[in-house]
Amino acid sequence: MITMNMAAPAPHHRCPPPDSPALRAQHGNQVATSTKTPPQAPGTARQRLLPALPTAADWDRHWRTGQGRLVTALEQDRFLRRVRPQPGTTALDIGCGTGKWTRNLASWGLSVTGFDFSSEALRQAQAFPHPRVEFRHWDFDDRATRLPGLPRGGLHLVTCRLSLEYLDTRQLLAHVARWLHPHGAFYALTRVADSDHAAVTAPPFTRMLRPAQLDAVLTHPLWRSAYHATVPPFTAIVLRSPCPADLPLRPR
């Protein structure tokens, strides 16, 4: 737990040195003035395209129906072989829901904090306590990528199962890169639509990333390597070894 104050492998991407022109070009502090409409971040474009996100109250009603998130033996096996979580390390589970995956991480020897913004999901999660698990409320509606008090480089693993579709992926990955140890990993399980139309018409509790969104995740500039594998309808993503960059992002 954290102490706080409040389908085939994708290409590997090498980060340029922190003082290189390439990195400065990717993360420059200034953007030239232009009369043209500035490029939009993938997350921003997606939010305009897709229907409104479910609210915390919507999620509370959803979890009261008893619909959980299945964790299959296949996913667990592939996660353990690909991510190789180390007992005794610390992890964060974003969008933990009722905590089934969070408790799995703890059963493999990790100390885990699970975050969700549904009070009902957290109530159900806390009904099954584990000595290495803590659950905390996180309001996704309030600047979804801001988690105050997380130590820089203090986490070894961040997971995000079936929640990536509801977040600004570009900014989330930038923050996760700062939270993780230099050899840490980010794991996500997500649904990916085969077209923009499929993404737009997906039910609110089974949202999907657009193919362009998946590409943006896999080519995010702050990660040294990316892997993904698909077993329809799900795609598993593993990003490793975040680059040590502090400069603010700008649209690519």
BELCORNOR-V364190 format. One record per residue. NEAR is the number of other C-alpha atoms within 8 Angstrom. D_LAST is the distance of its C-alpha to the last C-alpha in whole Angstrom. Layout:
near & d_last
NEAR & D_LAST
NEAR & D_LAST
This chain:
near & d_last
10 & 35
9 & 33
5 & 35
7 & 33
5 & 34
4 & 34
6 & 26
7 & 25
8 & 23
8 & 20
7 & 19
8 & 18
10 & 15
7 & 17
10 & 15
7 & 16
6 & 18
8 & 18
6 & 19
8 & 17
6 & 15
7 & 12
13 & 12
10 & 12
7 & 9
10 & 7
10 & 9
12 & 11
6 & 13
4 & 13
5 & 11
4 & 14
4 & 16
6 & 15
4 & 18
4 & 15
5 & 14
5 & 10
6 & 8
7 & 9
9 & 8
12 & 9
11 & 12
9 & 13
9 & 13
8 & 15
9 & 18
7 & 18
7 & 19
8 & 21
8 & 25
5 & 25
6 & 25
9 & 29
7 & 30
9 & 32
8 & 35
8 & 34
12 & 33
12 & 36
8 & 38
9 & 36
11 & 37
8 & 41
6 & 41
6 & 41
7 & 38
7 & 37
6 & 34
4 & 35
8 & 35
6 & 36
6 & 38
6 & 36
8 & 32
9 & 34
8 & 35
8 & 32
9 & 30
9 & 33
7 & 33
6 & 29
9 & 28
7 & 32
9 & 32
8 & 34
7 & 37
7 & 37
11 & 34
13 & 32
15 & 30
12 & 28
13 & 28
12 & 26
12 & 27
14 & 30
13 & 32
10 & 36
12 & 35
11 & 36
8 & 33
13 & 34
10 & 37
8 & 37
11 & 34
13 & 37
7 & 40
9 & 38
10 & 39
15 & 35
14 & 36
16 & 33
14 & 32
15 & 31
14 & 30
17 & 30
10 & 30
12 & 33
10 & 36
10 & 38
14 & 36
15 & 37
9 & 40
10 & 41
13 & 39
8 & 41
6 & 44
6 & 43
7 & 43
8 & 42
4 & 43
9 & 40
14 & 38
9 & 37
11 & 35
9 & 34
10 & 32
8 & 29
8 & 28
9 & 25
6 & 25
6 & 25
6 & 21
10 & 21
10 & 19
7 & 22
6 & 25
7 & 27
7 & 29
10 & 27
7 & 28
9 & 25
10 & 25
10 & 28
15 & 27
13 & 28
13 & 26
14 & 24
11 & 25
13 & 24
12 & 26
10 & 26
10 & 24
12 & 20
11 & 20
7 & 21
10 & 18
12 & 15
11 & 14
12 & 11
8 & 13
11 & 16
11 & 14
10 & 14
10 & 17
10 & 19
11 & 17
10 & 19
12 & 22
17 & 23
12 & 25
9 & 24
9 & 25
12 & 25
14 & 23
12 & 21
14 & 23
12 & 22
12 & 24
14 & 23
13 & 24
13 & 22
11 & 23
8 & 23
8 & 22
9 & 21
6 & 24
9 & 25
15 & 23
9 & 24
6 & 27
9 & 27
6 & 30
8 & 29
5 & 30
7 & 28
11 & 25
11 & 22
13 & 19
12 & 17
11 & 17
8 & 13
10 & 13
10 & 15
8 & 13
10 & 10
10 & 12
11 & 14
9 & 11
9 & 10
8 & 9
12 & 12
16 & 15
14 & 17
11 & 18
16 & 18
13 & 21
12 & 22
10 & 25
10 & 26
7 & 30
5 & 29
7 & 29
10 & 27
13 & 24
11 & 24
13 & 21
12 & 22
14 & 19
12 & 21
12 & 21
16 & 18
10 & 17
8 & 19
6 & 16
4 & 17
7 & 14
7 & 12
8 & 9
7 & 6
6 & 4
5 & 0
